[in-house]
Amino acid sequence: MLDRQVRVQIKLLVGKQMNNDSDNIFLIIIAFIAGFIVLQLRRTLGRKDGYDGKDEKSRPNPFEEHKPKSPDDNVVHIHGSDVKEAAPEESFTQGKELGVEKSSPFYETIEKISGFDHGFTVPIFIDGAEYAYGMILNAFWQGDMKTLRTFLNRDVCSQFEDAIKNMKDQGQVFENVLNDVEKIELEEARIDGSMAELTVRFKSHMTIVIKDEEDNIVDGDADKIVPVIDIWTFCRDVKRGDPNWTLVSTSNA
């Protein structure tokens, strides 16, 4: 009887030990799995696959990837082709980067502007001038003085404001449409100290219509597209960080 009880106790002890060993093995397996998961999470979360804004400055400016198609000295067409950086030893390298040939009468002035604003090139300016041209015309036609004041100097703004007031006094409105800008030519470039002036010739096509209060056409033709040539002068203190140019003069050719 005693021997039987001893055998029973031995079996219980052995069974308990085996259970403890099984629990220890189970815990080791769980710990291994947990460690593996943590390692994978660290590898995944530690990568910089998403956008975090830190590389924003390193991204190239898309406007810097365009240059004029035409080899003409003073003509800059609107639609450019992709630019590939030339080797320093190539001739006319700097002129190509500025957007004008060294033989251009405006090259020296453009080079001086670039000396103040290292990001300045003629194609970038032309892109901005084209945008401003459409923005200013549409603001004028709509009588939007708030927009005009951001682009024009006081004298030009006053002229536009008077024209808008006269239209309103006569009960007339513009229904003009800028259909396209065919070409922009650099007409003149000057710099005095850090004050630069660039004059451009816009060759565009418009539909010009003026209507009265009763929606009758008093001038123009809604079915006719006419060529228009505008000569605008933009001014900017290129020493300042503000890249925006101000319209200081307008005329028609």
C-alpha positions as CSV (number, residue, x, y, z in Angstrom):
1,M,0.0,0.0,0.0
2,L,2.8,2.4,0.9
3,D,4.7,1.5,-2.2
4,R,1.6,2.2,-4.3
5,Q,1.2,5.6,-2.6
6,V,4.9,6.4,-3.3
7,R,4.4,5.5,-7.0
8,V,1.4,7.8,-7.2
9,Q,3.3,10.7,-5.6
10,I,6.2,10.1,-8.1
11,K,3.8,10.2,-11.0
12,L,2.2,13.4,-9.7
13,L,5.6,15.1,-9.3
14,V,6.8,13.9,-12.8
15,G,3.5,15.1,-14.3
16,K,3.9,18.5,-12.6
17,Q,7.5,18.8,-13.8
18,M,6.4,18.0,-17.4
19,N,3.7,20.6,-17.2
20,N,6.2,23.2,-16.0
21,D,8.6,22.3,-18.8
22,S,5.7,22.6,-21.3
23,D,4.8,26.0,-20.0
24,N,8.4,27.1,-20.2
25,I,8.7,26.0,-23.8
26,F,5.4,27.7,-24.6
27,L,6.6,31.0,-23.1
28,I,9.9,30.7,-25.0
29,I,8.0,30.3,-28.3
30,I,5.7,33.2,-27.5
31,A,8.7,35.4,-26.7
32,F,10.4,34.4,-29.9
33,I,7.2,35.3,-32.0
34,A,6.8,38.6,-30.2
35,G,10.5,39.5,-30.8
36,F,10.1,38.6,-34.5
37,I,7.0,40.8,-34.8
38,V,8.7,43.8,-33.1
39,L,11.8,43.4,-35.3
40,Q,9.6,43.5,-38.4
41,L,7.7,46.5,-37.2
42,R,10.9,48.4,-36.5
43,R,12.2,47.5,-40.0
44,T,8.9,48.7,-41.6
45,L,8.2,51.8,-39.5
46,G,11.8,52.9,-39.7
47,R,11.7,53.3,-43.5
48,K,11.1,56.8,-45.0
49,D,8.8,55.6,-47.8
50,G,6.1,58.3,-47.3
51,Y,6.2,62.0,-47.8
52,D,7.4,63.9,-44.7
53,G,8.2,67.3,-46.3
54,K,11.9,67.1,-45.4
55,D,12.9,66.6,-49.1
56,E,10.8,69.4,-50.4
57,K,13.8,71.7,-51.0
58,S,15.6,69.1,-52.9
59,R,12.9,68.7,-55.5
60,P,13.7,70.5,-58.8
61,N,11.8,73.5,-59.9
62,P,9.8,72.4,-63.0
63,F,10.2,75.9,-64.5
64,E,13.9,75.4,-64.5
65,E,13.6,72.5,-66.9
66,H,12.4,74.6,-69.8
67,K,14.3,76.7,-72.3
68,P,13.3,78.5,-75.5
69,K,12.9,76.5,-78.7
70,S,14.0,79.3,-80.9
71,P,17.7,80.2,-81.3
72,D,16.7,83.9,-82.0
73,D,18.5,86.2,-79.6
74,N,15.5,88.1,-78.2
75,V,12.5,85.8,-78.9
76,V,11.2,83.4,-76.3
77,H,8.4,81.1,-77.4
78,I,5.9,80.1,-74.8
79,H,6.2,76.3,-75.1
80,G,9.7,75.3,-74.3
81,S,11.5,72.0,-74.5
82,D,13.2,70.1,-71.8
83,V,16.6,71.4,-70.8
84,K,19.6,69.2,-70.1
85,E,22.4,70.8,-68.2
86,A,25.4,71.5,-70.4
87,A,28.9,70.8,-69.4
88,P,30.8,73.9,-68.2
89,E,33.3,73.7,-71.0
90,E,30.6,74.1,-73.7
91,S,30.3,77.5,-75.3
92,F,27.4,79.7,-74.4
93,T,26.7,77.6,-71.4
94,Q,25.8,80.5,-69.1
95,G,23.8,82.2,-71.9
96,K,21.8,79.0,-72.4
97,E,21.1,78.8,-68.7
98,L,19.9,82.4,-68.5
99,G,17.6,81.8,-71.5
100,V,19.3,84.2,-73.9
101,E,22.3,84.0,-76.2
102,K,25.5,85.9,-75.3
103,S,25.1,87.7,-78.6
104,S,21.7,89.2,-77.4
105,P,21.8,92.9,-76.7
106,F,20.0,92.1,-73.4
107,Y,22.5,89.5,-72.2
108,E,24.5,91.8,-70.0
109,T,21.3,93.1,-68.2
110,I,19.9,89.6,-67.8
111,E,23.3,88.5,-66.4
112,K,23.2,91.4,-63.8
113,I,19.6,90.4,-62.8
114,S,20.8,86.8,-62.3
115,G,23.6,88.1,-60.2
116,F,21.1,89.4,-57.7
117,D,18.5,86.6,-58.1
118,H,20.4,83.4,-58.8
119,G,17.2,81.6,-59.7
120,F,16.2,84.1,-62.4
121,T,16.1,83.0,-66.1
122,V,14.3,84.5,-69.0
123,P,12.1,81.4,-69.6
124,I,10.9,81.6,-65.9
125,F,10.1,85.2,-66.3
126,I,8.3,84.6,-69.6
127,D,6.2,81.9,-67.9
128,G,5.3,84.3,-65.1
129,A,4.6,87.2,-67.6
130,E,2.2,84.9,-69.6
131,Y,0.3,84.0,-66.5
132,A,0.2,87.7,-65.4
133,Y,-1.0,88.7,-68.8
134,G,-4.1,86.5,-68.7
135,M,-4.8,87.2,-65.1
136,I,-4.6,91.0,-65.5
137,L,-6.7,91.1,-68.7
138,N,-9.4,89.0,-67.1
139,A,-9.4,91.0,-63.9
140,F,-9.7,94.2,-66.0
141,W,-12.6,92.9,-68.1
142,Q,-14.4,91.7,-64.9
143,G,-13.7,95.0,-63.1
144,D,-11.8,93.1,-60.4
145,M,-9.7,95.9,-58.8
146,K,-8.6,93.8,-55.9
147,T,-6.7,91.5,-58.2
148,L,-5.4,94.3,-60.3
149,R,-3.8,96.1,-57.3
150,T,-1.6,93.0,-56.7
151,F,-0.1,93.2,-60.2
152,L,0.0,96.9,-61.1
153,N,1.8,100.0,-59.9
154,R,-0.2,103.0,-58.8
155,D,-0.2,104.8,-62.2
156,V,-1.3,101.8,-64.3
157,C,-3.8,100.8,-61.6
158,S,-5.3,104.3,-61.7
159,Q,-5.6,104.1,-65.5
160,F,-7.3,100.7,-65.3
161,E,-9.6,101.9,-62.5
162,D,-10.7,105.0,-64.6
163,A,-11.5,102.8,-67.6
164,I,-13.5,100.4,-65.5
165,K,-15.4,103.3,-63.9
166,N,-16.2,104.8,-67.4
167,M,-17.5,101.4,-68.5
168,K,-19.8,101.2,-65.5
169,D,-21.0,104.8,-65.9
170,Q,-22.1,104.0,-69.5
171,G,-23.7,100.7,-68.4
172,Q,-21.3,98.7,-70.5
173,V,-19.4,95.5,-69.8
174,F,-16.6,93.6,-71.4
175,E,-17.2,90.0,-72.7
176,N,-13.8,89.6,-74.1
177,V,-12.0,86.3,-74.4
178,L,-8.2,85.7,-74.5
179,N,-8.1,82.8,-77.0
180,D,-4.3,82.2,-77.0
181,V,-0.9,83.8,-76.6
182,E,1.0,82.9,-79.6
183,K,4.4,84.4,-78.8
184,I,6.2,86.6,-76.3
185,E,9.3,88.6,-77.3
186,L,11.7,90.3,-75.0
187,E,11.7,93.9,-76.3
188,E,13.9,95.6,-73.8
189,A,15.8,94.9,-70.6
190,R,17.3,97.6,-68.3
191,I,18.6,97.6,-64.8
192,D,19.5,100.6,-62.6
193,G,21.2,99.5,-59.4
194,S,18.9,96.6,-58.3
195,M,15.8,98.0,-60.1
196,A,15.2,96.0,-63.2
197,E,12.7,96.6,-66.0
198,L,11.8,94.1,-68.6
199,T,9.6,95.0,-71.6
200,V,7.8,92.2,-73.5
201,R,5.7,92.0,-76.6
202,F,2.7,89.8,-76.4
203,K,1.2,88.5,-79.6
204,S,-2.2,87.1,-78.8
205,H,-5.6,86.4,-80.3
206,M,-8.8,87.7,-78.7
207,T,-12.5,87.9,-79.1
208,I,-13.4,91.5,-78.2
209,V,-17.0,92.3,-77.3
210,I,-18.6,95.2,-75.4
211,K,-22.3,95.0,-74.4
212,D,-24.8,97.4,-72.9
213,E,-27.2,96.9,-70.0
214,E,-29.7,95.3,-72.4
215,D,-27.1,92.7,-73.5
216,N,-26.8,94.4,-76.9
217,I,-23.3,94.4,-78.6
218,V,-22.2,98.0,-78.9
219,D,-18.6,97.2,-80.1
220,G,-16.8,94.1,-81.3
221,D,-17.9,90.8,-82.8
222,A,-18.5,87.7,-80.8
223,D,-17.8,85.5,-83.8
224,K,-14.5,87.1,-84.8
225,I,-11.0,86.4,-83.4
226,V,-8.6,89.3,-83.8
227,P,-4.8,89.4,-83.4
228,V,-3.6,91.8,-80.7
229,I,-0.2,93.0,-79.9
230,D,0.5,94.4,-76.4
231,I,3.7,95.8,-75.1
232,W,4.0,95.7,-71.3
233,T,6.8,96.7,-69.0
234,F,7.4,94.9,-65.7
235,C,9.5,96.2,-62.9
236,R,11.1,94.6,-59.8
237,D,13.7,95.2,-57.2
238,V,15.7,92.1,-57.8
239,K,17.7,92.5,-54.6
240,R,14.5,91.7,-52.6
241,G,13.3,88.2,-52.0
242,D,9.9,88.8,-53.5
243,P,10.0,87.2,-57.0
244,N,6.9,89.0,-58.3
245,W,7.1,91.6,-61.0
246,T,4.9,94.7,-61.1
247,L,3.3,96.0,-64.4
248,V,4.4,99.7,-64.8
249,S,3.5,100.4,-68.4
250,T,1.2,99.2,-71.1
251,S,0.8,100.1,-74.8
252,N,-0.5,98.6,-78.1
253,A,1.5,98.1,-81.2
